[in-house]
Amino acid sequence: AIGSVVEGRVRKLTDFGAFVEIEEGIDGLVHISDISWTKRIKHPSEALKKGQIVQAVILNIDAPNRRLSLGMKQLQPDAWETFFTTHQVGDIVRGRVCRAASFGSFVELAPGVEGLCHKSEAPGGSERGAEEPALPIGEEFDFKIIKMNEAEKKIGLSVRALAHDEERMRLEDYQKQAAAATMTIEEVMRGKGESQ
């Protein structure tokens, strides 16, 4: 039945997927897009070997044409879904810059989950030349999540917002200390006045 978990042997690998024999004479196809949530697989051989025993979920049964669609990634939690349920706008996250585009840097936040730090949200981003990446590739940074769109799997990140928050916190701390210092001077003056 659809949704049931089956075990089988990888019988054949093609450009578009892997054929898995789940019973004598019964093969199912695991389409390349149903192998992994997180890995960008260009060919099934990157994740599977011929003869390997795998588990899969039955996604579709086409009895007249004797076709069985299987999925392997459905046995794993969706990394995007997990990220969206555990994070929200305003959260601080750590990520590694994995690639650059003319408009910003793509940042890996979890295996298979990427966010975009637009060059206007990177430190000194607008002053850089168009060719120069806003953030160095391979480096890790803290980012503030400024946008989230689960339907489109888009996460907007900012380094500038983080720096702005830190400045605001420093200013608030300074103001609190200044207020405390002012009170103590007033108290000292009042204390002196009373003792005279």
DRENDO-1510 file (C-alpha; in Angstrom, 1 decimal, always signed):
<recs>
REC; n; res; u; v; w
REC; 1; ALA; +0.0; +0.0; +0.0 .
REC; 2; ILE; +1.0; +3.6; -0.5 .
REC; 3; GLY; +3.0; +4.9; +2.5 .
REC; 4; SER; +4.3; +1.5; +3.5 .
REC; 5; VAL; +8.0; +1.0; +4.0 .
REC; 6; VAL; +9.7; -1.7; +1.9 .
REC; 7; GLU; +13.2; -3.0; +1.7 .
REC; 8; GLY; +15.0; -3.9; -1.6 .
REC; 9; ARG; +18.2; -4.3; -3.5 .
REC; 10; VAL; +19.4; -1.6; -5.9 .
REC; 11; ARG; +19.3; -3.3; -9.2 .
REC; 12; LYS; +20.1; -0.6; -11.7 .
REC; 13; LEU; +21.2; +3.1; -11.6 .
REC; 14; THR; +20.2; +5.6; -14.4 .
REC; 15; ASP; +20.5; +9.3; -14.8 .
REC; 16; PHE; +17.0; +9.9; -13.4 .
REC; 17; GLY; +17.0; +7.4; -10.5 .
REC; 18; ALA; +17.6; +4.0; -9.1 .
REC; 19; PHE; +15.6; +0.8; -9.8 .
REC; 20; VAL; +15.1; -1.2; -6.6 .
REC; 21; GLU; +13.9; -4.8; -6.6 .
REC; 22; ILE; +11.6; -5.3; -3.7 .
REC; 23; GLU; +10.5; -8.8; -4.6 .
REC; 24; GLU; +11.4; -11.3; -7.3 .
REC; 25; GLY; +10.4; -9.6; -10.5 .
REC; 26; ILE; +9.0; -6.4; -8.8 .
REC; 27; ASP; +11.0; -3.3; -9.2 .
REC; 28; GLY; +10.3; +0.2; -8.0 .
REC; 29; LEU; +11.9; +3.5; -9.1 .
REC; 30; VAL; +13.4; +5.9; -6.7 .
REC; 31; HIS; +13.5; +9.1; -8.6 .
REC; 32; ILE; +16.7; +11.2; -8.2 .
REC; 33; SER; +14.7; +13.9; -6.4 .
REC; 34; ASP; +13.4; +11.4; -3.8 .
REC; 35; ILE; +16.9; +10.2; -2.7 .
REC; 36; SER; +17.8; +13.0; -0.3 .
REC; 37; TRP; +16.4; +16.2; +1.2 .
REC; 38; THR; +19.8; +17.7; +1.8 .
REC; 39; LYS; +22.3; +16.5; -0.9 .
REC; 40; ARG; +22.3; +18.0; -4.3 .
REC; 41; ILE; +22.6; +14.7; -6.2 .
REC; 42; LYS; +23.5; +14.9; -9.9 .
REC; 43; HIS; +23.5; +11.1; -10.4 .
REC; 44; PRO; +22.1; +8.4; -8.2 .
REC; 45; SER; +25.6; +6.8; -8.0 .
REC; 46; GLU; +26.6; +9.6; -5.7 .
REC; 47; ALA; +24.4; +8.2; -3.0 .
REC; 48; LEU; +23.7; +4.5; -4.0 .
REC; 49; LYS; +25.6; +1.5; -5.2 .
REC; 50; LYS; +24.3; -1.4; -7.3 .
REC; 51; GLY; +23.5; -4.3; -5.0 .
REC; 52; GLN; +23.0; -2.1; -2.0 .
REC; 53; ILE; +20.1; -3.0; +0.3 .
REC; 54; VAL; +17.9; +0.1; +0.9 .
REC; 55; GLN; +14.7; +1.1; +2.6 .
REC; 56; ALA; +12.1; +3.2; +0.9 .
REC; 57; VAL; +8.5; +4.3; +1.1 .
REC; 58; ILE; +5.9; +3.5; -1.6 .
REC; 59; LEU; +4.8; +6.8; -3.0 .
REC; 60; ASN; +2.6; +5.6; -5.9 .
REC; 61; ILE; +1.3; +2.4; -7.4 .
REC; 62; ASP; +0.4; +2.3; -11.1 .
REC; 63; ALA; -0.9; -1.2; -11.4 .
REC; 64; PRO; -2.0; -1.2; -15.1 .
REC; 65; ASN; +1.5; -0.1; -16.2 .
REC; 66; ARG; +3.2; -2.2; -13.5 .
REC; 67; ARG; +5.0; +0.9; -12.1 .
REC; 68; LEU; +6.0; +1.5; -8.5 .
REC; 69; SER; +7.3; +4.9; -7.3 .
REC; 70; LEU; +9.5; +4.8; -4.2 .
REC; 71; GLY; +11.1; +7.5; -2.1 .
REC; 72; MET; +14.0; +7.2; +0.3 .
REC; 73; LYS; +14.2; +10.8; +1.6 .
REC; 74; GLN; +10.6; +10.4; +3.0 .
REC; 75; LEU; +12.2; +8.2; +5.7 .
REC; 76; GLN; +14.3; +11.2; +6.9 .
REC; 77; PRO; +13.0; +14.5; +8.4 .
REC; 78; ASP; +12.9; +17.4; +5.9 .
REC; 79; ALA; +15.8; +19.7; +7.0 .
REC; 80; TRP; +14.0; +22.8; +5.7 .
REC; 81; GLU; +10.8; +21.9; +7.6 .
REC; 82; THR; +12.8; +21.3; +10.8 .
REC; 83; PHE; +14.6; +24.6; +10.4 .
REC; 84; PHE; +11.4; +26.5; +9.9 .
REC; 85; THR; +9.8; +24.9; +13.0 .
REC; 86; THR; +12.8; +25.6; +15.2 .
REC; 87; HIS; +13.7; +29.2; +14.1 .
REC; 88; GLN; +11.9; +32.5; +13.6 .
REC; 89; VAL; +12.7; +36.1; +12.4 .
REC; 90; GLY; +14.9; +37.8; +14.9 .
REC; 91; ASP; +16.9; +34.7; +15.8 .
REC; 92; ILE; +20.7; +34.7; +15.7 .
REC; 93; VAL; +22.1; +31.8; +13.7 .
REC; 94; ARG; +25.7; +30.7; +12.8 .
REC; 95; GLY; +26.3; +29.8; +9.2 .
REC; 96; ARG; +29.1; +29.1; +6.8 .
REC; 97; VAL; +29.4; +31.1; +3.6 .
REC; 98; CYS; +29.2; +28.5; +0.8 .
REC; 99; ARG; +28.9; +30.5; -2.4 .
REC; 100; ALA; +28.6; +34.0; -3.7 .
REC; 101; ALA; +26.5; +35.7; -6.3 .
REC; 102; SER; +26.6; +39.3; -7.6 .
REC; 103; PHE; +23.7; +40.2; -5.2 .
REC; 104; GLY; +25.0; +38.5; -2.0 .
REC; 105; SER; +26.3; +35.4; -0.3 .
REC; 106; PHE; +24.6; +32.0; +0.2 .
REC; 107; VAL; +25.1; +30.7; +3.7 .
REC; 108; GLU; +24.7; +27.1; +4.8 .
REC; 109; LEU; +22.8; +27.1; +8.1 .
REC; 110; ALA; +22.2; +23.3; +8.4 .
REC; 111; PRO; +23.0; +20.4; +6.1 .
REC; 112; GLY; +20.9; +21.2; +2.9 .
REC; 113; VAL; +19.5; +24.5; +4.3 .
REC; 114; GLU; +20.8; +27.7; +2.8 .
REC; 115; GLY; +20.0; +31.4; +3.5 .
REC; 116; LEU; +20.9; +34.5; +1.6 .
REC; 117; CYS; +22.8; +37.4; +3.1 .
REC; 118; HIS; +22.1; +40.2; +0.5 .
REC; 119; LYS; +25.2; +42.4; -0.1 .
REC; 120; SER; +23.4; +45.4; +1.5 .
REC; 121; GLU; +23.1; +43.3; +4.7 .
REC; 122; ALA; +26.8; +42.4; +4.8 .
REC; 123; PRO; +29.4; +44.7; +6.5 .
REC; 124; GLY; +30.6; +47.3; +4.0 .
REC; 125; GLY; +28.5; +45.6; +1.4 .
REC; 126; SER; +27.5; +48.6; -0.7 .
REC; 127; GLU; +31.1; +49.9; -0.9 .
REC; 128; ARG; +32.4; +46.7; -2.4 .
REC; 129; GLY; +32.9; +46.2; -6.1 .
REC; 130; ALA; +30.3; +44.0; -7.9 .
REC; 131; GLU; +32.9; +41.3; -8.5 .
REC; 132; GLU; +34.1; +41.1; -4.9 .
REC; 133; PRO; +32.0; +38.7; -2.7 .
REC; 134; ALA; +30.4; +40.5; +0.3 .
REC; 135; LEU; +31.5; +37.8; +2.7 .
REC; 136; PRO; +34.5; +35.4; +2.3 .
REC; 137; ILE; +33.6; +31.9; +1.1 .
REC; 138; GLY; +34.3; +29.2; +3.7 .
REC; 139; GLU; +34.1; +31.6; +6.6 .
REC; 140; GLU; +31.6; +31.2; +9.5 .
REC; 141; PHE; +29.6; +34.2; +10.8 .
REC; 142; ASP; +26.7; +34.9; +13.1 .
REC; 143; PHE; +23.6; +36.2; +11.3 .
REC; 144; LYS; +20.3; +37.6; +12.3 .
REC; 145; ILE; +17.3; +36.1; +10.5 .
REC; 146; ILE; +15.4; +39.0; +8.9 .
REC; 147; LYS; +13.1; +37.2; +6.5 .
REC; 148; MET; +11.6; +33.7; +6.3 .
REC; 149; ASN; +9.4; +32.2; +3.6 .
REC; 150; GLU; +8.7; +28.5; +4.1 .
REC; 151; ALA; +6.7; +28.0; +0.9 .
REC; 152; GLU; +9.6; +29.3; -1.2 .
REC; 153; LYS; +12.3; +27.9; +1.1 .
REC; 154; LYS; +13.9; +31.4; +1.4 .
REC; 155; ILE; +15.7; +32.7; +4.5 .
REC; 156; GLY; +17.0; +36.3; +4.5 .
REC; 157; LEU; +20.1; +36.9; +6.7 .
REC; 158; SER; +21.8; +40.0; +8.0 .
REC; 159; VAL; +25.2; +40.7; +9.6 .
REC; 160; ARG; +24.4; +44.5; +9.7 .
REC; 161; ALA; +21.3; +44.0; +11.8 .
REC; 162; LEU; +23.4; +42.0; +14.3 .
REC; 163; ALA; +25.9; +44.9; +14.6 .
REC; 164; HIS; +23.0; +47.4; +14.9 .
REC; 165; ASP; +21.6; +45.3; +17.8 .
REC; 166; GLU; +25.0; +45.2; +19.5 .
REC; 167; GLU; +25.3; +49.0; +19.2 .
REC; 168; ARG; +21.8; +49.5; +20.6 .
REC; 169; MET; +22.6; +47.2; +23.5 .
REC; 170; ARG; +25.9; +49.0; +24.3 .
REC; 171; LEU; +24.0; +52.4; +24.2 .
REC; 172; GLU; +21.3; +51.0; +26.5 .
REC; 173; ASP; +23.9; +49.7; +28.9 .
REC; 174; TYR; +25.8; +53.1; +28.8 .
REC; 175; GLN; +22.5; +54.9; +29.4 .
REC; 176; LYS; +21.7; +52.7; +32.4 .
REC; 177; GLN; +25.2; +53.2; +33.8 .
REC; 178; ALA; +25.0; +56.9; +33.3 .
REC; 179; ALA; +21.6; +57.0; +35.0 .
REC; 180; ALA; +23.0; +55.0; +37.9 .
REC; 181; ALA; +26.0; +57.3; +38.1 .
REC; 182; THR; +23.8; +60.4; +38.1 .
REC; 183; MET; +21.7; +59.0; +40.8 .
REC; 184; THR; +24.7; +58.3; +43.0 .
REC; 185; ILE; +26.0; +61.8; +42.5 .
REC; 186; GLU; +22.6; +63.3; +43.4 .
REC; 187; GLU; +22.5; +61.0; +46.4 .
REC; 188; VAL; +26.0; +62.1; +47.4 .
REC; 189; MET; +24.9; +65.7; +47.1 .
REC; 190; ARG; +21.7; +65.1; +49.0 .
REC; 191; GLY; +23.7; +63.2; +51.7 .
REC; 192; LYS; +26.2; +66.1; +52.0 .
REC; 193; GLY; +23.3; +68.6; +52.2 .
REC; 194; GLU; +21.6; +66.6; +55.0 .
REC; 195; SER; +24.8; +66.2; +57.1 .
REC; 196; GLN; +25.5; +70.0; +57.1 .
</recs>
